[in-house]
Amino acid sequence: MNMNLVGNWSYPTNIKFGAGRITEIGESCQQLGMQNPLLVTDRGLADLAITQQTRALIEASGIQHNLFSDVDANPTDKNLEAGVEVYKQGNHDGVIAFGGGSGLDLGKMIAFMAGQTRPVWDFEDIGDWWQRADNNAIAPIIAVPTTAGTGSEVGRASVIADTENHVKKIIFHPKVLPSIVISDPELTIGLPAHITAGTGLDAFAHCLEAYCSPHFHPMSQGIAIEGLRLVKEYLPRAYADGTDIEARANLMAAATMGATAFQKGLGAIHAISHPVGAVYNAHHGTTNAVCMPAVLKFNRSAIEDKIQNLANFLGIAGGFDGFYGYVVTLNQSMSIPTGLRDLGVEEHRIPELAEMAAKDPSCGGNPIELTVENLTQLIKGCY
């Protein structure tokens, strides 16, 4: 077993990867000039040992800090408003975003919005709206993922739920990319099996949609393919034995790779998953996994040759049908629900969800053009 899984990566940002590297948190704060960071995480993580140990490491470095954990599973504009208020009142000078996708996304947005004068929705990922922001007012960010799924630690955007309109919106700015990432697989050892499955399949969906996107980005294409291989090889191991540090490390790498790869685009899986999460507060990665088989079928005519090549690389026999069967079996092996109905989605709201999905920026990367009409049929297929 090769356990030499340690590296210092600068693509797409400065990544300190390896077991035990959370001990470098104080040094990382000093590197960015943080003397009083705000540690942002979700409610479930706030009192756990990994969070308390991280806080002790920060304090041992002689750096004061505060904790903000009023973060929902799908972070909202209200969470953001509260976090910005705490940031300003505490005279903080940077953010440590700590946790899964929710803590990472909200932490990045607090660092982004604390110095802005315009409302957050003015920076939605539409055209060049990001240029409205005051670049100099964006606080430095350290990201510490504690799951292996979203890859938000290397993302230039956050997904925030608009509570007034019950819709998820993507807020983008290049400087939202954290300056330092600490990826320590030991922080993921305590993840329950169902969260390991949902987050791992989130990484798989990121890589798969990036790979299938028609946009030209060979670097992302290559990263997506290797990310898919890592999830295929190591997710079943991590699911079966949560203490398998080699599997945990490789999944963390795959998650980072997925979010790097989807610079090439996402597609219908995410276009559907975002409104389902906004309306029903469903777990994002699990929702992606539920939608994956139906979306593969829907896109078949445009991606069959690509999937044939992918299946060959992954050692899956049978071309498109073999790959489709593999995805269905993988979901079943980890007790992923078979339809959106099992996530609480109500059938009468499918037309409304299709309208919301059609407005999602992820639509732009789907291999087949998405409309309200075909999304309605596709969501029925996921139901």
C-alpha positions as CSV (number, residue, x, y, z in Angstrom):
1,M,0.0,0.0,0.0
2,N,1.5,3.3,-1.1
3,M,0.9,5.8,1.8
4,N,3.2,8.6,0.3
5,L,0.1,10.8,-0.3
6,V,1.6,14.2,0.5
7,G,2.1,17.2,-1.7
8,N,2.2,21.0,-2.0
9,W,0.0,22.0,-5.0
10,S,-0.5,25.4,-6.5
11,Y,-3.2,24.5,-9.0
12,P,-5.6,26.1,-8.8
13,T,-4.3,27.6,-5.5
14,N,-1.9,26.8,-2.7
15,I,-3.0,23.4,-1.4
16,K,-1.3,21.8,1.7
17,F,-2.4,18.2,1.2
18,G,-1.7,15.2,3.5
19,A,-2.6,13.6,6.8
20,G,-1.9,15.7,9.9
21,R,-1.4,19.0,8.0
22,I,-4.1,20.7,10.0
23,T,-1.2,21.4,12.4
24,E,-0.1,24.1,9.9
25,I,-3.2,26.2,10.4
26,G,-1.5,28.8,12.6
27,E,1.4,29.1,10.2
28,S,-1.1,29.5,7.3
29,C,-2.9,32.4,9.2
30,Q,0.5,34.1,9.7
31,Q,1.4,33.6,6.0
32,L,-1.7,35.6,5.1
33,G,-1.3,38.2,7.8
34,M,-4.4,37.1,9.8
35,Q,-4.2,38.1,13.4
36,N,-7.9,37.7,14.2
37,P,-9.7,35.3,11.8
38,L,-13.3,34.3,12.0
39,L,-13.6,30.5,11.8
40,V,-16.9,29.7,10.0
41,T,-18.4,26.2,10.1
42,D,-21.8,24.6,10.4
43,R,-23.8,23.8,13.5
44,G,-23.2,20.1,13.4
45,L,-19.4,20.6,13.3
46,A,-19.1,23.4,15.9
47,D,-18.8,21.2,18.9
48,L,-17.0,18.2,17.4
49,A,-13.5,17.2,18.4
50,I,-11.9,18.1,15.0
51,T,-13.2,21.7,15.3
52,Q,-12.1,22.0,18.9
53,Q,-8.7,20.6,18.1
54,T,-8.3,23.1,15.2
55,R,-9.3,26.0,17.5
56,A,-6.7,24.8,20.0
57,L,-4.0,24.8,17.3
58,I,-4.9,28.4,16.3
59,E,-4.7,29.5,19.9
60,A,-1.4,27.7,20.4
61,S,0.0,29.8,17.6
62,G,-0.8,33.0,19.5
63,I,-3.6,34.0,17.1
64,Q,-7.0,35.1,18.5
65,H,-10.1,34.1,16.7
66,N,-13.9,33.7,17.0
67,L,-16.3,31.0,15.8
68,F,-19.4,31.5,13.7
69,S,-21.6,28.4,13.1
70,D,-25.1,29.7,12.4
71,V,-25.0,27.9,9.0
72,D,-27.7,25.8,7.4
73,A,-27.1,22.6,5.4
74,N,-27.9,24.7,2.3
75,P,-26.5,28.1,3.4
76,T,-28.8,31.1,3.0
77,D,-28.7,34.9,2.7
78,K,-29.9,35.1,6.3
79,N,-26.9,33.0,7.4
80,L,-24.7,35.3,5.4
81,E,-26.1,38.5,6.9
82,A,-25.6,37.1,10.4
83,G,-22.0,36.1,9.6
84,V,-21.0,39.4,8.1
85,E,-22.4,41.1,11.2
86,V,-20.3,38.9,13.5
87,Y,-17.2,39.5,11.3
88,K,-17.6,43.3,11.4
89,Q,-18.4,43.4,15.2
90,G,-15.3,41.2,15.9
91,N,-13.0,43.4,13.8
92,H,-11.8,40.2,12.0
93,D,-9.2,40.3,9.3
94,G,-9.8,37.0,7.5
95,V,-11.9,33.9,7.4
96,I,-11.1,30.2,8.0
97,A,-13.8,28.3,6.2
98,F,-14.1,24.9,7.8
99,G,-16.3,22.0,7.0
100,G,-18.3,20.6,4.1
101,G,-19.8,22.6,1.3
102,S,-22.1,24.6,3.5
103,G,-19.3,25.9,5.9
104,L,-16.9,26.5,3.0
105,D,-19.4,28.3,0.8
106,L,-20.7,30.6,3.6
107,G,-17.2,31.3,4.9
108,K,-16.0,32.4,1.5
109,M,-19.1,34.6,1.1
110,I,-18.5,36.3,4.5
111,A,-15.0,37.1,3.5
112,F,-16.3,38.5,0.2
113,M,-19.3,40.5,1.5
114,A,-17.8,41.9,4.7
115,G,-16.3,44.9,2.8
116,Q,-18.9,45.3,0.0
117,T,-21.5,48.1,-0.1
118,R,-23.9,46.4,-2.6
119,P,-26.3,43.6,-1.9
120,V,-25.0,40.0,-2.5
121,W,-27.4,39.4,-5.4
122,D,-25.7,42.1,-7.3
123,F,-22.7,39.7,-7.7
124,E,-24.7,36.7,-9.0
125,D,-22.9,34.7,-11.7
126,I,-24.4,36.5,-14.6
127,G,-22.2,38.0,-17.3
128,D,-19.5,40.2,-15.7
129,W,-21.5,41.2,-12.6
130,W,-18.5,40.1,-10.5
131,Q,-16.7,43.2,-11.7
132,R,-19.1,45.3,-9.6
133,A,-17.2,44.1,-6.5
134,D,-14.5,46.1,-4.6
135,N,-11.6,43.7,-5.0
136,N,-9.6,45.4,-2.3
137,A,-12.3,44.8,0.3
138,I,-12.3,41.0,0.0
139,A,-10.7,39.4,3.1
140,P,-8.2,36.6,2.8
141,I,-9.5,33.0,3.1
142,I,-8.2,29.7,4.3
143,A,-10.3,26.7,3.4
144,V,-10.3,23.5,5.4
145,P,-12.5,20.8,3.9
146,T,-13.9,18.1,6.3
147,T,-15.7,16.1,3.6
148,A,-14.7,14.8,0.2
149,G,-17.3,16.0,-2.1
150,T,-18.1,19.6,-3.1
151,G,-14.5,20.8,-3.8
152,S,-15.6,24.3,-2.7
153,E,-12.2,24.7,-1.2
154,V,-10.9,25.4,-4.7
155,G,-13.9,27.2,-6.0
156,R,-14.3,30.8,-7.1
157,A,-18.0,30.8,-6.3
158,S,-20.5,30.0,-3.5
159,V,-24.1,28.7,-3.8
160,I,-26.4,30.7,-1.5
161,A,-30.1,30.2,-1.1
162,D,-32.3,33.3,-1.6
163,T,-34.9,32.7,1.2
164,E,-37.4,35.2,-0.3
165,N,-37.6,33.5,-3.7
166,H,-36.7,29.9,-2.5
167,V,-34.0,29.6,-5.2
168,K,-30.2,28.9,-5.0
169,K,-28.0,31.5,-6.6
170,I,-24.3,31.2,-7.6
171,I,-22.1,34.2,-6.5
172,F,-18.8,34.4,-8.4
173,H,-15.6,36.3,-8.0
174,P,-12.1,35.2,-8.9
175,K,-10.8,36.4,-5.4
176,V,-13.3,34.1,-3.6
177,L,-10.8,31.4,-4.4
178,P,-9.1,30.6,-1.1
179,S,-5.5,31.6,-0.8
180,I,-4.5,28.5,1.2
181,V,-6.3,25.2,1.4
182,I,-5.4,22.6,4.1
183,S,-6.6,19.2,2.9
184,D,-6.1,16.8,5.7
185,P,-7.8,13.4,5.2
186,E,-7.7,12.7,9.0
187,L,-10.5,15.3,9.3
188,T,-12.8,13.1,7.3
189,I,-12.3,9.9,9.4
190,G,-15.5,10.5,11.4
191,L,-17.8,11.0,8.4
192,P,-20.9,8.7,8.6
193,A,-21.2,6.2,5.8
194,H,-24.3,7.9,4.2
195,I,-22.4,11.3,4.1
196,T,-19.3,9.5,2.7
197,A,-21.6,8.2,-0.1
198,G,-23.4,11.5,-0.8
199,T,-20.2,13.6,-0.8
200,G,-18.2,11.0,-2.8
201,L,-21.0,10.9,-5.4
202,D,-21.0,14.7,-5.5
203,A,-17.4,14.6,-6.6
204,F,-18.2,11.9,-9.1
205,A,-21.1,14.0,-10.6
206,H,-18.7,17.1,-10.8
207,C,-16.2,15.1,-12.8
208,L,-18.8,13.4,-14.9
209,E,-20.6,16.6,-15.9
210,A,-17.3,18.3,-16.6
211,Y,-16.2,15.4,-18.8
212,C,-19.4,15.4,-20.7
213,S,-19.6,19.2,-21.2
214,P,-19.1,20.3,-24.8
215,H,-16.9,23.2,-23.9
216,F,-13.2,23.1,-24.8
217,H,-10.9,22.8,-21.8
218,P,-8.4,19.9,-22.2
219,M,-6.8,20.5,-18.7
220,S,-10.2,20.1,-17.0
221,Q,-11.0,17.1,-19.2
222,G,-8.0,15.2,-18.1
223,I,-8.5,16.1,-14.4
224,A,-12.2,14.9,-14.7
225,I,-11.2,11.5,-16.0
226,E,-8.7,10.9,-13.3
227,G,-11.1,12.2,-10.6
228,L,-13.7,9.6,-11.8
229,R,-11.1,6.8,-11.6
230,L,-10.2,7.8,-8.0
231,V,-13.9,7.8,-6.9
232,K,-14.5,4.5,-8.6
233,E,-11.5,2.9,-6.9
234,Y,-11.7,4.5,-3.4
235,L,-15.3,5.4,-2.6
236,P,-16.4,1.8,-2.0
237,R,-13.4,1.4,0.3
238,A,-14.1,4.5,2.3
239,Y,-17.8,3.6,2.5
240,A,-17.0,0.1,3.8
241,D,-14.3,1.3,6.3
242,G,-14.4,4.9,7.3
243,T,-10.9,4.7,8.9
244,D,-9.2,3.7,5.6
245,I,-6.9,6.8,5.4
246,E,-5.6,6.0,1.9
247,A,-9.2,5.9,0.6
248,R,-10.1,9.1,2.5
249,A,-7.0,10.9,1.0
250,N,-7.7,9.8,-2.5
251,L,-11.4,10.9,-2.2
252,M,-10.2,14.4,-0.9
253,A,-8.0,14.7,-4.0
254,A,-10.9,13.6,-6.3
255,A,-13.2,16.2,-4.7
256,T,-10.7,19.0,-5.3
257,M,-10.2,17.7,-8.8
258,G,-14.0,17.7,-9.5
259,A,-14.3,21.4,-8.6
260,T,-11.2,22.2,-10.6
261,A,-12.6,20.3,-13.6
262,F,-16.0,21.9,-13.6
263,Q,-14.5,25.1,-14.8
264,K,-15.4,23.3,-18.1
265,G,-19.1,23.3,-17.2
266,L,-21.7,21.4,-15.3
267,G,-25.1,20.2,-16.7
268,A,-28.6,18.9,-16.0
269,I,-27.7,17.0,-12.8
270,H,-26.8,20.3,-11.1
271,A,-29.5,22.3,-12.8
272,I,-32.0,20.0,-11.2
273,S,-30.2,19.5,-7.9
274,H,-30.0,23.2,-7.1
275,P,-33.7,24.0,-7.0
276,V,-34.5,20.6,-5.3
277,G,-32.0,21.7,-2.6
278,A,-33.4,25.2,-2.3
279,V,-37.1,24.1,-2.0
280,Y,-36.7,20.8,-0.1
281,N,-33.3,21.3,1.7
282,A,-32.2,18.0,0.3
283,H,-28.5,16.9,0.6
284,H,-26.8,18.2,-2.5
285,G,-24.5,15.2,-3.3
286,T,-27.3,12.7,-2.7
287,T,-29.6,14.6,-5.0
288,N,-26.9,14.6,-7.7
289,A,-26.6,10.8,-7.3
290,V,-30.4,10.3,-7.6
291,C,-30.5,12.4,-10.8
292,M,-27.4,10.9,-12.4
293,P,-28.9,7.8,-14.2
294,A,-31.8,9.7,-15.8
295,V,-29.5,12.5,-16.9
296,L,-27.1,10.0,-18.5
297,K,-30.0,8.5,-20.5
298,F,-31.3,11.9,-21.5
299,N,-27.8,13.0,-22.8
300,R,-27.0,9.6,-24.4
301,S,-27.2,10.7,-28.1
302,A,-24.7,13.5,-27.5
303,I,-22.2,11.6,-25.2
304,E,-22.3,8.0,-26.2
305,D,-18.8,8.0,-27.8
306,K,-17.3,10.0,-24.9
307,I,-18.8,7.5,-22.4
308,Q,-17.5,4.6,-24.4
309,N,-14.0,6.0,-24.1
310,L,-14.5,6.7,-20.4
311,A,-15.8,3.2,-19.7
312,N,-12.7,1.8,-21.5
313,F,-10.4,3.9,-19.3
314,L,-12.2,2.9,-16.1
315,G,-12.2,-0.8,-17.0
316,I,-16.0,-1.0,-17.4
317,A,-17.2,-3.3,-20.1
318,G,-20.2,-2.6,-22.3
319,G,-19.7,1.0,-23.4
320,F,-22.5,3.4,-22.6
321,D,-24.8,0.6,-21.2
322,G,-22.1,-0.8,-19.1
323,F,-21.2,2.6,-17.6
324,Y,-24.9,3.3,-17.0
325,G,-25.3,0.0,-15.2
326,Y,-22.2,0.7,-13.2
327,V,-23.7,4.0,-11.9
328,V,-27.0,2.4,-11.0
329,T,-25.2,-0.4,-9.2
330,L,-22.9,2.0,-7.4
331,N,-25.9,4.0,-6.1
332,Q,-27.6,0.8,-5.0
333,S,-24.5,-0.4,-3.2
334,M,-24.5,2.7,-1.0
335,S,-28.3,2.9,-0.4
336,I,-28.9,6.0,-2.4
337,P,-32.6,6.7,-2.9
338,T,-33.9,5.6,-6.3
339,G,-36.0,8.8,-7.0
340,L,-36.6,12.4,-6.0
341,R,-39.9,11.2,-4.4
342,D,-37.7,9.6,-1.7
343,L,-36.2,13.0,-1.0
344,G,-39.6,14.5,-0.3
345,V,-40.1,16.1,-3.7
346,E,-43.8,16.5,-4.5
347,E,-45.0,15.5,-8.0
348,H,-47.3,18.6,-8.4
349,R,-44.2,20.9,-8.0
350,I,-42.3,19.3,-10.9
351,P,-43.3,22.1,-13.4
352,E,-42.2,24.7,-11.0
353,L,-38.8,22.9,-10.4
354,A,-38.3,22.7,-14.1
355,E,-38.9,26.5,-14.5
356,M,-36.2,27.0,-11.8
357,A,-33.8,24.5,-13.3
358,A,-34.0,26.2,-16.7
359,K,-32.7,29.4,-15.1
360,D,-29.7,27.7,-13.4
361,P,-26.3,28.6,-14.9
362,S,-25.4,24.9,-14.9
363,C,-27.7,24.4,-17.9
364,G,-25.0,26.0,-20.1
365,G,-22.7,23.0,-19.9
366,N,-25.2,20.3,-20.7
367,P,-24.5,18.4,-23.9
368,I,-28.1,18.8,-25.0
369,E,-29.8,22.2,-24.8
370,L,-32.1,22.4,-21.9
371,T,-35.6,23.9,-22.0
372,V,-38.5,24.0,-19.5
373,E,-40.2,21.3,-21.5
374,N,-37.5,18.8,-21.7
375,L,-36.5,19.5,-18.1
376,T,-40.0,18.8,-17.0
377,Q,-39.8,15.4,-18.6
378,L,-36.3,14.8,-17.2
379,I,-37.4,15.6,-13.7
380,K,-40.3,13.2,-14.1
381,G,-37.7,10.6,-15.1
382,C,-35.8,11.3,-11.9
383,Y,-38.9,11.1,-9.8
